Amino acid sequence: MVGRAADIGDVARRVLLSGIGLGALACALLTDTAARAAESLPEAMAKAYQTNPQLNAERARQRATDENVPQALAGYRPQISAGLSLGLQAVRDQLPGNVIQGATLKPWQIGVTVTQTLFNGFKTANSVRVAELQVQSGREALRNVGQGVLLDAVTAYTNVLANQTLVEAQRANVAFLKETQAITQRRLNAGDVTPTDTAQAEARLNRGLSDLNAAEVNFAISQATYAQVVGSAPSQLRPAETIDRLLPRSREDSIALAVREHPAVMAAGFDVDVASTSIRVAESSLMPNVTVQGSVSRSRDSDSTLGTFGTDQASVIGQVTQPIYDGGTAASQTRQAKEVAAQSRLVLDQVRNQAKTAVVSAWVANEGAKIAVSASESEVKAAEVALAGVQKEAAGGQRTTVDVLNAQQDLITARARLIGAQRDRVIASYTLLSATGRLDVKTLNLKTPDYLPEVHYHQVRDAWHGLRTPSGQ
């Protein structure tokens, strides 16, 4: 029995030495891998920022929102229309004295009409203001989606790293268990051990194989998620670092920053302004409307009395219209707009509270992740010491096969917790930065051009004509 335990202790030592890098892997994800790495976390985030379909779709939505402004500005501009009519007309006139006069006419008319609104109850001005506020709200919504995509990239990146490290740890564990099971089987054949020992070793091996399979499945899933978020399959990934240097110093500072700068809060604020201005747009329907219309036309063969051959006309007409009663539609629309404005103010309060809650949760999670990493590191060190001690005791015949297997299992479990804690630590730091509203290209100093929605806005704002988008579509 002493010799058997000593052999198993030697096996554990050999496997431990062969997997000595696992401790560093859990802490730094292998230095030599970092040296060969082709992609870092900032690079993956930059790639996701450029190629992520969700973010690009939101940018397209914002470009469509920009078009609301030139549509509203069209209310200031004249409306010009041209008309042309052609036809064939048979005429038979009965004149005094029973005289019949007939003819076949080929009437045609061409004309141009210009209509200019001079006053419409400030509807155009307020509509332009609403459109501009919608653009501002849309930009903040776009910024919020950008934060979400960058955080998804961080999560996908760290999940790939953590799951890859866990797979390697589980493979080393399986190698140890296979060699232990083989030695135990040889001992059983030699009559040195009982079937109980081999059953224990076989059970632990199967558990290890199951854990390895689960780790490989999670690794494959994380790779697929990475490709979906970032836009390409992961290759060699460098160790991920936290961003504590960019975080506020206190929870109170984080809350104040989120309430002031978080894109969701700012978007909700612009939505309040949109709803308030929409009240004035609705009220404009109750005010007078002043227009001036100029037209020129020419017609030929259009007189059915056969008295004239052609007519040329030119006119300028001013018109003032004052609504008196429209069945209550405008009044209802005004009341409706006021209720929408009240709703938007309540939504703003709700979003602010949500932002505060998100910051507190992210702050607590980040602080907790720090403690979890420290505790897991201590647990791994203690488990390594315990395994080494059990191995020595097994070599002296004071421990059995199952004692060594239990110590090895404790170490693998501790390493798995450390890997998860390190992953959570990175994600928690980025989550806190996102909760404050500053998870963006500029703050992170990512090496990618920042998408500037105002560029498209200025390209289309004062466009009077043209069917093609600035991108040429």
Helices and strands as residue ranges (DSSP letters): H 2-18, H 21-28, H 31-36, H 41-51, H 53-66, H 68-73, G 74-76, E 79-86, E 89-95, E 99-105, E 108-119, H 123-190, H 195-230, G 244-246, H 251-261, H 263-283, G 284-286, E 289-300, E 310-321, H 329-395, H 401-436, H 441-444, H 453-460
